[in-house]
Amino acid sequence: MRILGGKWTGSLLWHLKDGPVRFNDLARMLGGASKKMIAERLRQLEERGLITRTVVQSAPVSVEYDITEFGASALKFLDELKVWSENLPKDQLVYS
């Protein structure tokens, strides 16, 4: 839970499952997360070996993030969690 339990962590990994994504595109995909929070979570995921960060030498310079093999191994669990949550009875959904 320490690895995947942080807010936005699972969503970030999920959005990286199809290939490299630039930082600003991730920010748009997550909508409700601040760029500061996204940067913090990405840094944590990189430190734990779940993603890689690549500086793209373009004009302007940009940064892409990609999921590692280790990070991809969490996708099965995240998919099962998604299916499980979609099958919860409506009266069990609690948002805080």
Contacts in CASP RR format, 6 or more apart in sequence:
PFRMAT RR
TARGET T0000
AUTHOR 0000-0000-0000
METHOD contacts of the structure
MODEL  1
MRILGGKWTGSLLWHLKDGPVRFNDLARMLGGASKKMIAERLRQLEERGL
ITRTVVQSAPVSVEYDITEFGASALKFLDELKVWSENLPKDQLVYS
3 9 0 8 1.000
3 48 0 8 1.000
3 50 0 8 1.000
3 74 0 8 1.000
4 10 0 8 1.000
4 13 0 8 1.000
4 74 0 8 1.000
4 77 0 8 1.000
4 78 0 8 1.000
6 41 0 8 1.000
7 33 0 8 1.000
7 37 0 8 1.000
7 41 0 8 1.000
8 30 0 8 1.000
8 33 0 8 1.000
8 37 0 8 1.000
8 38 0 8 1.000
8 41 0 8 1.000
9 41 0 8 1.000
9 44 0 8 1.000
9 45 0 8 1.000
10 74 0 8 1.000
10 78 0 8 1.000
11 29 0 8 1.000
11 30 0 8 1.000
11 33 0 8 1.000
12 26 0 8 1.000
12 30 0 8 1.000
12 38 0 8 1.000
12 41 0 8 1.000
12 42 0 8 1.000
12 45 0 8 1.000
12 51 0 8 1.000
12 65 0 8 1.000
13 45 0 8 1.000
13 50 0 8 1.000
13 51 0 8 1.000
13 67 0 8 1.000
13 71 0 8 1.000
13 74 0 8 1.000
13 75 0 8 1.000
13 78 0 8 1.000
14 75 0 8 1.000
14 78 0 8 1.000
15 21 0 8 1.000
15 26 0 8 1.000
15 29 0 8 1.000
15 30 0 8 1.000
16 26 0 8 1.000
16 51 0 8 1.000
16 65 0 8 1.000
16 66 0 8 1.000
16 67 0 8 1.000
17 67 0 8 1.000
17 72 0 8 1.000
17 75 0 8 1.000
19 66 0 8 1.000
19 67 0 8 1.000
20 54 0 8 1.000
20 64 0 8 1.000
20 65 0 8 1.000
20 66 0 8 1.000
21 29 0 8 1.000
21 64 0 8 1.000
21 65 0 8 1.000
21 66 0 8 1.000
22 56 0 8 1.000
22 62 0 8 1.000
22 63 0 8 1.000
22 64 0 8 1.000
22 65 0 8 1.000
23 35 0 8 1.000
23 38 0 8 1.000
23 39 0 8 1.000
23 42 0 8 1.000
23 62 0 8 1.000
23 63 0 8 1.000
23 64 0 8 1.000
23 65 0 8 1.000
24 62 0 8 1.000
26 38 0 8 1.000
26 42 0 8 1.000
26 65 0 8 1.000
27 33 0 8 1.000
27 35 0 8 1.000
27 38 0 8 1.000
30 38 0 8 1.000
33 41 0 8 1.000
42 51 0 8 1.000
42 53 0 8 1.000
42 65 0 8 1.000
45 51 0 8 1.000
46 52 0 8 1.000
46 53 0 8 1.000
46 65 0 8 1.000
49 68 0 8 1.000
49 70 0 8 1.000
49 71 0 8 1.000
50 67 0 8 1.000
50 68 0 8 1.000
50 70 0 8 1.000
50 71 0 8 1.000
50 74 0 8 1.000
51 65 0 8 1.000
51 66 0 8 1.000
51 67 0 8 1.000
51 68 0 8 1.000
51 71 0 8 1.000
52 65 0 8 1.000
52 66 0 8 1.000
52 68 0 8 1.000
53 63 0 8 1.000
53 64 0 8 1.000
53 65 0 8 1.000
54 63 0 8 1.000
54 64 0 8 1.000
54 65 0 8 1.000
54 66 0 8 1.000
55 61 0 8 1.000
55 62 0 8 1.000
55 63 0 8 1.000
56 62 0 8 1.000
56 63 0 8 1.000
56 64 0 8 1.000
67 75 0 8 1.000
END
